[in-house]
Amino acid sequence: MRSLSSDAPSAPARRGALLALSLCALLAAVGCTTFARALKEGDTLTSQRQWAQAEAAYQRALAAEPGDSEAKLKLRDMRRAWSAEVLAAAEARRAEGDLAGATPLLVRARELDEDSAAAAEALQHNLEARVAVAQKALKEDKLPEARAEFDAVLAVDPQNAAALKGVTGVRTASARRWFHIASRLEEEGKLGNALMSYVRADQELVGVTPARERAELVRRKLQDEVAFMVVTAPAEDKASAPDVLQRLSPGRLAALLPHEVPIRVVTTEASKDHEGVRVGLALERVLPVKSVEQAQKSTRYVVTNKAVPNPRRTELETALLAEERKLEEVERRLGMALREYLRRQDELVQAREVAGACRDRERKTCLTALSECTNAIGRSERGSIPKECDPSRCNPQCRQEEESYERRASGAVELERKLENVQEAAEAQRREVQRGRDGWYREPLTVEEPVYADYPYDVELHRLSLTTTVTERLVDLSKDTAAASPHTGDYTAMHEDSSNKAYDKVGVLADPVQLRSEAELRVESGDKAMESVAARVMERFDAYRQRRVEDARRGMVRPSAEDVVETAVRALLLTADAPPEDILLPLTRARGLTNPQALFGGP
């Protein structure tokens, strides 16, 4: 009997097993209830032909039971019925001639039932009908309608060969139409509008028409029309310096001006009604100046070494003192924790003694009560319970003492843990102090420090400067050259270098003179003069094109008008290096250009 009772599971174990089984059964019941409720709801909604809600219900059922074949079968049957209804609505639209309205319905029917041959065939017939409508519109030269139909077919079937061919046909026809419009505008002398139309024709389909070549020709005509003419002649040489004069040639001026904008540098006379400036240059003098200045420099060198107190030892001593102060504080806390722990231990011993004495009294009282009860039962009548057998005489009477003992015991355990932590911190701090002492003792008392001295030595500063004086006259083509005020400027190129002998005793190396040649400085000064002239020319050009840009901005309230386009295109060609967006974007959007930079000849 004893072996059987030991092998049987305990009461808490049996209760835990029963609780687990109940929980599993509850979860299974909840899952089944959710699945069944969703499945039933889906069946009801399917019978009511509320397809979207029914699909959602079946999806909930599958979420509860992902692998259930019944839910999958019902969902597939519901989608087939839904597809048939959508297909019927699409056929009704097709019968009314609404091919565009039938297309999304047929696509939806095919999505609901991918195995439906009827939906696939109806969708194919609908697309073929739309392609036929688009081809008819293309033959009738209704290009926007044809392109819209072809794009709608390609949105459903991107690989539709007939639609792809039709899009190419629409783009070809559109390119030819824009080319004919551009040719007519060019004949009428509206070159800005013609350029926009040629660019649009080229963007529609490259290679169908010679639009790109014609656009380049028209662009050149417009650039020649709005070009800023810079009339310049060879500079006058008054300084007999042909090498510097060569840097002031018209070719150098043209190279320094931006090539993106129409600025023409010519040496022949231009018409006075053309925007531009006449440049007159005269090389007044070329003055080289070479000078040598005496100066002194000094270098520091090591004379000897001397012993000085080790600053590292002072740092280590300061750190050691700080660690020792910290150790004193940690040991003080350790002493306080130890005293508190010993005091609590004494209180715990007293509480244990009080609780033990109380339990002895309680045991004696209960034994006395049991003895008196036994004697009283022997004396009492049968069936009666004497008052000496009152169970309350053996009730626990030391609960307060035992609670006080338990409370003090838990407090002692906490103090013991705190004492251990403080002891560990104190031990770690002692190790840190010992490391600091070891480092301080190992550090030497003094270190060697170098003693420096300054050694002065003579240096020669060689300087070569070359000043070019150039007089320029800038006057508008429409004004008299004689009325122009000359501007004379000095343009200096300079180079300097120092030299000294070698002084091996202090480690100074010889440094010979390495000045640039006078020919290099003459070229540099001439380039500086020409850069200044180019900057002044650009100031005149900026003022000119700014007037054109302001005229174009005033017409941007109607960017599609032909006169506005003529003004705006010319302004844009003048600002090809940085075209203003407030003119470029509205103009290109009004004319349907997808790449605005193509207006300037870009790809």
Backbone torsions as a table, in degrees:
resi	resn	phi	psi	omega
1	MET	NA	-36.9	-179.6
2	ARG	-66.9	-39.4	179.2
3	SER	-66.1	-38.1	178.8
4	LEU	-66.4	-41.9	-179.8
5	SER	-66.8	-31.5	178.4
6	SER	-73.7	-31.5	179.6
7	ASP	-78.4	-24.5	-177.4
8	ALA	-68.3	145.1	178.9
9	PRO	-66.7	148.7	-179.9
10	SER	-72.8	166.4	-178.6
11	ALA	-64.7	-42.2	177.3
12	PRO	-62.7	-36.1	179.3
13	ALA	-65.8	-41.1	178.8
14	ARG	-64.6	-38.0	179.1
15	ARG	-66.7	-38.1	178.0
16	GLY	-64.1	-41.0	179.4
17	ALA	-65.4	-43.4	178.9
18	LEU	-63.6	-37.8	179.0
19	LEU	-65.0	-42.6	178.4
20	ALA	-62.2	-44.2	178.9
21	LEU	-62.8	-39.2	179.4
22	SER	-65.0	-41.5	179.3
23	LEU	-63.3	-44.9	178.2
24	CYS	-60.4	-42.9	-179.9
25	ALA	-64.3	-38.5	179.5
26	LEU	-64.9	-45.1	179.2
27	LEU	-62.5	-41.2	178.6
28	ALA	-63.6	-39.2	179.7
29	ALA	-66.7	-40.4	178.5
30	VAL	-63.9	-44.4	178.7
31	GLY	-60.5	-46.4	179.6
32	CYS	-63.7	-37.9	179.8
33	THR	-64.7	-43.9	178.8
34	THR	-62.5	-44.5	-179.8
35	PHE	-62.8	-47.3	-177.1
36	ALA	-66.2	-40.2	-179.9
37	ARG	-64.2	-43.3	178.9
38	ALA	-65.5	-39.2	179.9
39	LEU	-65.5	-42.2	178.9
40	LYS	-66.3	-41.2	177.9
41	GLU	-62.0	-40.4	177.1
42	GLY	-62.2	-40.6	178.4
43	ASP	-63.5	-42.2	-179.6
44	THR	-64.4	-44.9	-179.3
45	LEU	-67.9	-32.3	176.8
46	THR	-66.1	-42.0	178.1
47	SER	-64.8	-27.7	177.6
48	GLN	-88.6	1.4	177.5
49	ARG	62.4	31.5	173.0
50	GLN	-97.5	84.6	-165.4
51	TRP	-68.8	-44.0	-176.6
52	ALA	-63.6	-43.0	178.9
53	GLN	-67.6	-36.2	178.2
54	ALA	-65.5	-40.8	178.0
55	GLU	-61.9	-41.7	178.5
56	ALA	-62.6	-40.1	179.0
57	ALA	-64.5	-46.0	178.2
58	TYR	-63.0	-34.7	177.2
59	GLN	-65.1	-37.6	175.3
60	ARG	-64.3	-39.2	177.0
61	ALA	-62.8	-42.1	178.4
62	LEU	-68.2	-29.3	175.8
63	ALA	-67.2	-35.0	177.1
64	ALA	-74.6	-40.5	178.5
65	GLU	-129.2	86.4	-172.7
66	PRO	-59.7	-29.9	-175.2
67	GLY	-102.3	15.1	-175.4
68	ASP	-73.2	123.0	-177.4
69	SER	-73.3	-31.5	-179.4
70	GLU	-64.8	-44.4	179.9
71	ALA	-64.8	-40.6	178.2
72	LYS	-62.6	-41.6	-179.1
73	LEU	-65.5	-43.5	-179.7
74	LYS	-66.3	-37.9	178.1
75	LEU	-64.3	-42.2	178.9
76	ARG	-64.8	-41.6	179.4
77	ASP	-65.9	-40.2	178.7
78	MET	-62.4	-43.0	179.5
79	ARG	-65.4	-35.2	176.5
80	ARG	-63.9	-43.0	178.6
81	ALA	-65.9	-39.8	177.6
82	TRP	-63.3	-42.9	178.1
83	SER	-61.2	-40.7	179.4
84	ALA	-63.6	-39.5	178.7
85	GLU	-66.1	-44.3	178.4
86	VAL	-64.0	-38.0	178.3
87	LEU	-63.5	-38.2	178.2
88	ALA	-65.3	-41.2	177.5
89	ALA	-64.3	-37.9	178.2
90	ALA	-66.1	-40.5	178.4
91	GLU	-63.6	-35.3	177.2
92	ALA	-65.4	-40.7	177.2
93	ARG	-63.3	-42.2	-179.9
94	ARG	-64.0	-37.9	179.2
95	ALA	-64.3	-31.0	177.6
96	GLU	-80.6	-5.6	-179.4
97	GLY	87.7	8.7	-180.0
98	ASP	-91.4	79.8	-178.7
99	LEU	-69.1	-36.6	-179.8
100	ALA	-65.3	-39.6	178.6
101	GLY	-72.7	-28.1	-179.9
102	ALA	-76.9	-26.2	-174.9
103	THR	-59.5	-52.8	-180.0
104	PRO	-63.1	-31.9	177.8
105	LEU	-66.9	-40.4	179.1
106	LEU	-67.7	-38.7	176.6
107	VAL	-62.5	-41.2	178.4
108	ARG	-65.0	-40.8	177.7
109	ALA	-62.1	-39.0	178.7
110	ARG	-68.9	-35.6	177.8
111	GLU	-67.0	-38.4	-179.3
112	LEU	-69.4	-36.4	-178.8
113	ASP	-135.7	93.2	-177.7
114	GLU	-69.3	-19.7	180.0
115	ASP	-89.6	1.1	-176.8
116	SER	-76.9	111.0	177.7
117	ALA	-70.0	-32.7	-179.1
118	ALA	-65.8	-42.3	179.2
119	ALA	-66.3	-41.5	179.4
120	ALA	-63.8	-42.6	-179.0
121	GLU	-67.5	-40.9	179.3
122	ALA	-64.7	-39.5	178.8
123	LEU	-65.0	-40.4	179.0
124	GLN	-64.3	-43.2	178.3
125	HIS	-63.6	-39.0	-179.7
126	ASN	-64.8	-42.3	178.7
127	LEU	-65.3	-40.2	178.6
128	GLU	-63.6	-38.0	178.5
129	ALA	-66.0	-39.2	178.7
130	ARG	-68.3	-36.2	176.0
131	VAL	-63.3	-40.8	179.0
132	ALA	-64.1	-40.6	178.0
133	VAL	-63.5	-41.2	-179.9
134	ALA	-66.0	-40.5	179.2
135	GLN	-65.4	-35.8	176.4
136	LYS	-65.3	-42.7	178.0
137	ALA	-64.5	-34.0	178.2
138	LEU	-66.4	-40.5	178.6
139	LYS	-66.0	-32.8	178.9
140	GLU	-83.6	6.5	178.5
141	ASP	65.0	31.0	173.8
142	LYS	-97.8	78.3	-170.2
143	LEU	-67.7	-43.5	179.7
144	PRO	-61.2	-41.6	179.1
145	GLU	-65.4	-41.8	-180.0
146	ALA	-64.6	-43.3	-179.4
147	ARG	-64.7	-38.6	179.1
148	ALA	-63.0	-41.5	179.2
149	GLU	-66.6	-45.9	179.4
150	PHE	-61.2	-41.6	179.7
151	ASP	-65.4	-37.2	177.8
152	ALA	-64.0	-39.6	177.8
153	VAL	-66.3	-42.8	-179.3
154	LEU	-68.7	-26.4	176.3
155	ALA	-64.8	-30.7	177.9
156	VAL	-88.4	-43.7	-177.2
157	ASP	-129.1	89.3	-175.8
158	PRO	-62.7	-19.1	-178.0
159	GLN	-101.0	16.0	-179.6
160	ASN	-67.4	114.2	-173.8
161	ALA	-65.4	-41.9	-178.3
162	ALA	-64.7	-40.1	179.5
163	ALA	-68.3	-41.2	178.1
164	LEU	-61.9	-42.7	177.4
165	LYS	-64.7	-37.6	179.4
166	GLY	-66.4	-38.2	177.3
167	VAL	-62.9	-40.3	176.8
168	THR	-62.5	-40.3	177.9
169	GLY	-63.9	-40.2	178.8
170	VAL	-64.8	-43.8	179.7
171	ARG	-65.3	-36.6	177.6
172	THR	-64.6	-46.5	179.7
173	ALA	-64.3	-39.4	179.1
174	SER	-65.6	-40.7	178.0
175	ALA	-62.0	-43.1	179.5
176	ARG	-66.5	-37.9	179.1
177	ARG	-62.9	-47.2	-179.5
178	TRP	-65.6	-31.2	177.9
179	PHE	-67.8	-41.6	177.6
180	HIS	-65.0	-39.7	177.5
181	ILE	-63.0	-42.4	179.9
182	ALA	-64.5	-39.4	178.7
183	SER	-62.8	-42.0	179.2
184	ARG	-64.6	-42.9	179.2
185	LEU	-64.5	-36.2	178.2
186	GLU	-66.4	-39.8	177.5
187	GLU	-65.0	-32.1	179.4
188	GLU	-80.3	-3.9	179.2
189	GLY	84.9	10.9	178.5
190	LYS	-93.7	77.1	-170.8
191	LEU	-69.5	-34.2	179.2
192	GLY	-64.0	-46.1	176.9
193	ASN	-66.0	-36.7	178.8
194	ALA	-63.9	-41.4	178.9
195	LEU	-62.0	-43.7	178.7
196	MET	-61.6	-40.5	-178.8
197	SER	-70.0	-39.2	177.2
198	TYR	-62.7	-42.5	178.8
199	VAL	-64.5	-39.7	177.9
200	ARG	-64.5	-40.7	178.4
201	ALA	-63.4	-39.4	179.7
202	ASP	-69.1	-34.4	179.3
203	GLN	-74.6	-27.0	177.5
204	GLU	-61.8	-50.5	177.4
205	LEU	-162.3	117.0	-176.3
206	VAL	-72.7	135.0	173.9
207	GLY	95.4	-13.2	179.9
208	VAL	-70.9	-40.0	-179.6
209	THR	-128.2	159.6	175.2
210	PRO	-79.6	44.9	-174.9
211	ALA	-69.0	-36.9	-177.2
212	ARG	-65.6	-42.1	179.2
213	GLU	-66.1	-43.3	178.6
214	ARG	-65.4	-36.8	177.7
215	ALA	-62.9	-38.3	178.4
216	GLU	-65.1	-40.7	178.6
217	LEU	-64.8	-44.0	180.0
218	VAL	-66.4	-38.6	179.1
219	ARG	-61.4	-41.0	178.5
220	ARG	-65.7	-39.3	177.6
221	LYS	-61.6	-44.1	179.6
222	LEU	-65.5	-41.2	178.4
223	GLN	-63.2	-39.3	176.4
224	ASP	-65.9	-33.1	-179.2
225	GLU	-69.7	-40.3	-175.8
226	VAL	-102.1	7.1	-174.5
227	ALA	-62.6	146.8	175.9
228	PHE	-94.2	114.2	-174.4
229	MET	-87.0	129.1	175.4
230	VAL	-115.2	101.8	-178.1
231	VAL	-92.1	116.8	-178.9
232	THR	-138.6	149.0	177.6
233	ALA	-116.8	164.7	176.3
234	PRO	-55.0	139.6	-178.1
235	ALA	-65.5	148.6	178.0
236	GLU	-82.2	127.9	-176.2
237	ASP	-98.2	103.2	175.7
238	LYS	-100.5	-5.8	-176.3
239	ALA	-109.2	3.2	-178.7
240	SER	51.7	51.4	179.7
241	ALA	-128.6	82.3	-176.6
242	PRO	-64.8	-29.7	-179.8
243	ASP	-68.0	-39.6	176.3
244	VAL	-72.2	-37.3	179.8
245	LEU	-62.1	-32.3	179.7
246	GLN	-64.2	-30.5	178.2
247	ARG	-74.7	-10.7	178.8
248	LEU	-103.1	21.7	-177.1
249	SER	-77.9	159.2	177.5
250	PRO	-59.2	-34.2	178.7
251	GLY	-62.9	-38.4	177.2
252	ARG	-65.8	-37.7	177.9
253	LEU	-63.8	-43.2	178.6
254	ALA	-63.7	-34.8	-179.9
255	ALA	-69.9	-29.8	-178.3
256	LEU	-82.2	-17.9	179.6
257	LEU	-85.1	149.3	-178.8
258	PRO	-64.1	142.8	-177.8
259	HIS	-92.7	-11.8	-178.5
260	GLU	-74.6	-25.0	-176.4
261	VAL	-104.1	154.1	-177.5
262	PRO	-78.4	84.7	172.3
263	ILE	-115.6	121.6	-176.8
264	ARG	-109.5	120.6	175.7
265	VAL	-99.5	115.0	-176.6
266	VAL	-127.3	157.4	178.3
267	THR	-106.6	-6.0	177.1
268	THR	-98.0	165.3	-178.6
269	GLU	-72.0	140.6	178.0
270	ALA	-111.0	163.0	-179.8
271	SER	-68.2	146.7	-176.0
272	LYS	-73.8	-19.9	179.6
273	ASP	-81.9	-0.1	179.1
274	HIS	-92.5	142.8	177.5
275	GLU	-69.7	134.1	179.0
276	GLY	168.5	-172.7	-176.5
277	VAL	-143.3	145.9	177.3
278	ARG	-103.8	127.7	-175.6
279	VAL	-110.7	126.0	174.0
280	GLY	-121.2	126.1	-176.4
281	LEU	-121.4	144.7	176.6
282	ALA	-141.0	124.2	176.8
283	LEU	-85.4	107.4	-173.4
284	GLU	-79.4	-49.7	-177.2
285	ARG	-159.6	159.4	173.8
286	VAL	-132.3	111.8	-170.8
287	LEU	-118.5	105.2	173.7
288	PRO	-87.2	140.8	179.3
289	VAL	-134.0	124.6	178.8
290	LYS	-120.9	132.2	-177.4
291	SER	-137.9	153.3	177.4
292	VAL	-129.3	127.0	-179.5
293	GLU	-119.7	139.0	177.6
294	GLN	-92.7	135.7	-179.7
295	ALA	-148.7	175.7	178.1
296	GLN	-129.4	145.9	171.4
297	LYS	-126.3	166.1	177.3
298	SER	-134.1	148.8	176.7
299	THR	-127.4	146.4	179.8
300	ARG	-95.1	139.1	178.1
301	TYR	-139.8	160.6	-176.3
302	VAL	-85.4	123.9	178.9
303	VAL	-89.4	-52.1	-178.7
304	THR	-160.2	-177.2	176.1
305	ASN	-119.3	149.2	177.5
306	LYS	-136.9	154.0	-179.2
307	ALA	-86.7	131.2	179.0
308	VAL	-131.6	156.1	177.9
309	PRO	-57.2	140.8	-177.3
310	ASN	-74.2	112.5	179.3
311	PRO	-67.5	-23.6	179.4
312	ARG	-67.3	-34.1	-180.0
313	ARG	-66.5	-38.0	176.7
314	THR	-62.8	-42.1	178.2
315	GLU	-62.4	-43.3	179.6
316	LEU	-66.0	-36.5	178.8
317	GLU	-65.5	-43.0	177.6
318	THR	-61.3	-43.8	178.5
319	ALA	-64.7	-38.5	179.3
320	LEU	-64.5	-42.6	177.4
321	LEU	-60.1	-41.5	179.0
322	ALA	-63.7	-40.2	179.1
323	GLU	-68.0	-37.1	178.0
324	GLU	-66.3	-39.5	176.0
325	ARG	-62.8	-38.9	178.5
326	LYS	-66.4	-38.0	177.9
327	LEU	-64.5	-39.5	177.2
328	GLU	-60.0	-42.2	179.2
329	GLU	-65.7	-40.7	179.9
330	VAL	-66.2	-41.4	178.6
331	GLU	-66.5	-34.7	175.4
332	ARG	-61.9	-44.5	177.9
333	ARG	-64.9	-35.1	178.5
334	LEU	-64.2	-42.3	178.2
335	GLY	-62.5	-42.6	178.8
336	MET	-62.9	-42.5	179.7
337	ALA	-65.5	-38.5	180.0
338	LEU	-67.0	-42.5	178.1
339	ARG	-62.8	-41.9	178.7
340	GLU	-64.6	-37.3	179.5
341	TYR	-66.7	-41.9	179.1
342	LEU	-66.3	-39.4	177.9
343	ARG	-62.1	-43.3	179.2
344	ARG	-67.2	-33.0	177.0
345	GLN	-64.1	-41.3	176.5
346	ASP	-61.1	-45.0	178.5
347	GLU	-62.7	-35.5	179.3
348	LEU	-67.1	-40.7	177.9
349	VAL	-62.5	-43.0	179.0
350	GLN	-63.5	-43.0	179.8
351	ALA	-64.1	-37.1	178.1
352	ARG	-65.9	-39.8	178.2
353	GLU	-65.3	-43.1	179.4
354	VAL	-62.2	-43.4	179.9
355	ALA	-66.2	-37.7	178.3
356	GLY	-66.2	-41.8	178.5
357	ALA	-63.7	-39.5	179.4
358	CYS	-65.0	-39.2	179.0
359	ARG	-67.7	-35.6	176.1
360	ASP	-62.9	-44.5	178.2
361	ARG	-61.8	-42.8	-179.2
362	GLU	-62.9	-40.7	-180.0
363	ARG	-65.4	-43.5	179.4
364	LYS	-63.1	-41.5	179.4
365	THR	-62.2	-42.9	-178.4
366	CYS	-68.3	-39.3	177.9
367	LEU	-64.2	-41.2	177.2
368	THR	-61.2	-43.6	179.7
369	ALA	-62.6	-40.9	179.3
370	LEU	-65.1	-39.5	178.9
371	SER	-64.8	-45.5	178.9
372	GLU	-65.0	-37.0	179.1
373	CYS	-64.6	-39.1	179.9
374	THR	-65.5	-44.3	178.5
375	ASN	-64.1	-41.2	-179.0
376	ALA	-66.0	-36.7	178.3
377	ILE	-64.1	-36.9	178.0
378	GLY	-66.9	-28.5	-179.1
379	ARG	-91.4	-21.3	-173.8
380	SER	-81.8	165.0	176.6
381	GLU	-73.0	158.3	-179.9
382	ARG	-69.9	136.7	178.1
383	GLY	91.2	-5.5	180.0
384	SER	-109.7	151.1	179.8
385	ILE	-111.6	119.8	-179.4
386	PRO	-72.0	159.1	-178.6
387	LYS	-71.6	-19.3	177.8
388	GLU	-66.5	-18.3	-178.6
389	CYS	-92.2	25.6	177.3
390	ASP	-66.4	122.8	-177.8
391	PRO	-65.0	-20.5	-177.5
392	SER	-67.1	-16.3	179.9
393	ARG	-70.8	-18.5	178.5
394	CYS	-107.6	14.1	178.6
395	ASN	-66.8	152.0	178.3
396	PRO	-63.6	136.0	-178.5
397	GLN	-122.7	3.4	-175.9
398	CYS	-116.2	25.6	-178.3
399	ARG	-62.0	-43.1	-178.6
400	GLN	-62.8	-42.1	179.9
401	GLU	-66.3	-40.4	-179.9
402	GLU	-67.4	-40.0	176.9
403	GLU	-62.7	-40.8	177.9
404	SER	-63.1	-38.4	179.3
405	TYR	-66.7	-44.1	179.8
406	GLU	-63.0	-41.2	179.6
407	ARG	-63.2	-42.3	179.5
408	ARG	-70.1	-32.6	178.4
409	ALA	-67.1	-43.0	178.0
410	SER	-65.1	-38.3	176.1
411	GLY	-63.2	-36.8	178.5
412	ALA	-66.7	-38.1	178.0
413	VAL	-63.5	-41.9	178.8
414	GLU	-64.5	-41.0	178.4
415	LEU	-66.4	-34.3	178.3
416	GLU	-65.4	-41.2	177.2
417	ARG	-64.1	-42.3	178.7
418	LYS	-63.8	-39.1	179.5
419	LEU	-64.5	-39.8	178.4
420	GLU	-63.1	-41.7	178.8
421	ASN	-62.6	-42.8	-179.5
422	VAL	-66.8	-36.5	177.9
423	GLN	-64.8	-41.1	177.4
424	GLU	-64.1	-41.2	178.1
425	ALA	-63.9	-38.8	179.5
426	ALA	-66.7	-40.0	178.6
427	GLU	-64.5	-42.3	178.3
428	ALA	-62.8	-39.8	179.9
429	GLN	-67.5	-35.1	176.6
430	ARG	-63.5	-38.4	178.2
431	ARG	-65.4	-39.4	178.4
432	GLU	-63.7	-40.8	179.0
433	VAL	-64.4	-39.7	-179.9
434	GLN	-66.6	-39.0	176.3
435	ARG	-62.5	-42.3	178.4
436	GLY	-62.1	-39.5	178.2
437	ARG	-65.8	-41.0	178.9
438	ASP	-62.3	-43.8	179.5
439	GLY	-65.1	-37.6	-179.1
440	TRP	-67.9	-40.4	-179.1
441	TYR	-71.3	-31.8	-178.6
442	ARG	-77.1	-21.5	-178.3
443	GLU	-74.5	131.4	-178.9
444	PRO	-69.0	158.0	-177.7
445	LEU	-72.6	-36.5	-177.3
446	THR	-130.4	160.6	175.6
447	VAL	-133.3	160.0	178.7
448	GLU	-86.3	130.9	179.6
449	GLU	-124.8	131.4	-178.8
450	PRO	-71.7	148.7	176.1
451	VAL	-109.3	123.9	-175.7
452	TYR	-102.7	157.6	173.1
453	ALA	-141.9	154.2	-180.0
454	ASP	-98.8	133.0	178.7
455	TYR	-116.7	112.5	178.9
456	PRO	-82.4	146.4	176.7
457	TYR	-147.0	157.4	-174.9
458	ASP	-80.7	141.7	179.5
459	VAL	-134.2	139.9	175.0
460	GLU	-108.8	124.0	178.2
461	LEU	-99.3	112.4	179.2
462	HIS	-99.1	128.5	-178.8
463	ARG	-129.3	132.1	176.7
464	LEU	-124.9	118.3	178.4
465	SER	-125.4	145.7	179.9
466	LEU	-133.8	120.8	-177.4
467	THR	-109.0	125.5	177.1
468	THR	-109.2	126.5	178.9
469	THR	-105.8	122.3	-176.9
470	VAL	-126.9	134.2	174.5
471	THR	-107.5	129.1	-178.3
472	GLU	-124.5	149.0	174.5
473	ARG	-129.1	120.5	176.9
474	LEU	-116.2	122.6	-178.2
475	VAL	-142.4	142.6	177.9
476	ASP	-64.0	150.6	-178.4
477	LEU	-62.3	-28.6	-177.0
478	SER	-81.7	-3.3	-177.9
479	LYS	-110.4	169.7	-179.4
480	ASP	-81.4	133.9	-179.0
481	THR	-64.7	-35.2	-177.5
482	ALA	-64.9	-22.5	-177.7
483	ALA	-83.2	-5.5	-176.7
484	ALA	-74.8	139.1	177.5
485	SER	-87.2	127.8	-179.7
486	PRO	-73.8	154.2	176.7
487	HIS	-127.8	120.1	-177.8
488	THR	-110.0	130.4	-179.3
489	GLY	-135.4	149.6	176.2
490	ASP	-103.9	131.0	-178.0
491	TYR	-123.8	113.8	-171.0
492	THR	-109.4	133.7	170.6
493	ALA	-116.2	130.2	-173.2
494	MET	-138.0	148.1	174.2
495	HIS	-146.1	142.7	-179.6
496	GLU	-140.6	154.1	179.8
497	ASP	-155.1	150.4	-179.5
498	SER	-110.2	154.2	179.6
499	SER	-138.0	152.1	176.1
500	ASN	-155.9	162.4	177.6
501	LYS	-82.7	173.7	179.0
502	ALA	-90.3	139.2	176.1
503	TYR	-128.6	87.9	-171.7
504	ASP	-65.0	-28.7	-176.2
505	LYS	-60.7	-34.5	-177.8
506	VAL	-111.5	7.0	174.9
507	GLY	81.3	27.1	177.4
508	VAL	-95.9	123.6	-179.8
509	LEU	-87.8	155.8	177.2
510	ALA	-71.0	138.2	-178.6
511	ASP	-128.2	98.4	-179.6
512	PRO	-75.7	164.3	179.7
513	VAL	-73.6	133.3	177.5
514	GLN	-132.4	68.2	178.5
515	LEU	-82.4	148.7	172.1
516	ARG	-68.4	155.3	-179.3
517	SER	-75.0	158.9	178.8
518	GLU	-64.8	-32.6	179.4
519	ALA	-63.3	-39.5	178.7
520	GLU	-65.2	-40.1	179.9
521	LEU	-69.5	-32.3	177.4
522	ARG	-65.0	-41.9	177.3
523	VAL	-64.1	-42.6	-178.4
524	GLU	-65.2	-42.6	179.9
525	SER	-66.2	-38.5	176.2
526	GLY	-63.4	-38.8	177.6
527	ASP	-65.4	-38.3	177.3
528	LYS	-63.0	-40.6	178.5
529	ALA	-63.2	-43.9	-178.9
530	MET	-69.1	-33.3	175.7
531	GLU	-63.7	-37.0	177.0
532	SER	-65.9	-41.6	178.0
533	VAL	-63.8	-42.9	179.3
534	ALA	-62.3	-37.8	178.3
535	ALA	-64.5	-38.4	178.7
536	ARG	-69.0	-37.2	176.4
537	VAL	-64.0	-41.0	179.6
538	MET	-65.4	-31.6	175.3
539	GLU	-62.0	-43.4	177.7
540	ARG	-64.6	-42.4	-179.4
541	PHE	-65.3	-40.0	179.0
542	ASP	-62.7	-39.8	177.3
543	ALA	-64.1	-38.6	-179.5
544	TYR	-66.8	-48.6	-176.3
545	ARG	-74.6	-22.3	176.0
546	GLN	-66.4	-35.7	175.5
547	ARG	-63.2	-41.4	178.0
548	ARG	-63.8	-40.8	-179.5
549	VAL	-65.5	-40.8	178.4
550	GLU	-63.6	-40.0	176.2
551	ASP	-61.5	-40.4	179.7
552	ALA	-68.4	-38.2	-179.2
553	ARG	-64.3	-35.0	-179.7
554	ARG	-64.4	-23.9	-179.4
555	GLY	-96.2	4.3	-175.7
556	MET	-72.8	-2.7	175.0
557	VAL	-70.6	-20.7	175.9
558	ARG	-137.6	75.8	-172.2
559	PRO	-68.9	-13.8	-178.2
560	SER	-90.3	-6.6	-179.5
561	ALA	-69.5	144.7	-174.6
562	GLU	-64.5	-41.1	-179.3
563	ASP	-67.8	-35.3	177.1
564	VAL	-67.0	-40.3	179.3
565	VAL	-62.7	-41.5	179.6
566	GLU	-59.7	-46.2	-179.4
567	THR	-68.1	-41.7	-175.9
568	ALA	-68.4	-39.8	-179.5
569	VAL	-63.3	-41.5	178.8
570	ARG	-65.1	-39.9	177.5
571	ALA	-65.4	-37.2	179.8
572	LEU	-68.8	-37.4	177.4
573	LEU	-65.7	-30.8	177.0
574	LEU	-74.9	-19.7	-180.0
575	THR	-116.0	35.4	-177.0
576	ALA	-63.5	-24.1	178.8
577	ASP	-73.8	-27.6	176.8
578	ALA	-153.8	76.0	-176.2
579	PRO	-66.2	135.6	178.5
580	PRO	-68.5	129.1	-176.9
581	GLU	-66.3	-32.0	-177.8
582	ASP	-69.8	-10.8	174.7
583	ILE	-105.8	-43.3	-174.6
584	LEU	-65.2	-49.0	-174.1
585	LEU	-68.1	-47.9	177.1
586	PRO	-60.7	-37.3	-178.4
587	LEU	-66.5	-46.0	-178.5
588	THR	-70.0	-34.4	176.1
589	ARG	-66.5	-38.5	179.9
590	ALA	-64.6	-31.0	-179.4
591	ARG	-101.6	6.2	172.9
592	GLY	73.3	29.7	178.7
593	LEU	-84.9	130.2	178.1
594	THR	-84.8	-25.6	179.5
595	ASN	-124.3	97.2	-176.7
596	PRO	-61.2	-29.9	-177.1
597	GLN	-68.2	-16.5	177.7
598	ALA	-64.8	-19.7	177.6
599	LEU	-62.5	-28.1	-179.0
600	PHE	-96.6	9.6	178.1
601	GLY	96.9	8.8	177.7
602	GLY	-75.5	172.4	-179.9
603	PRO	-70.1	NA	NA
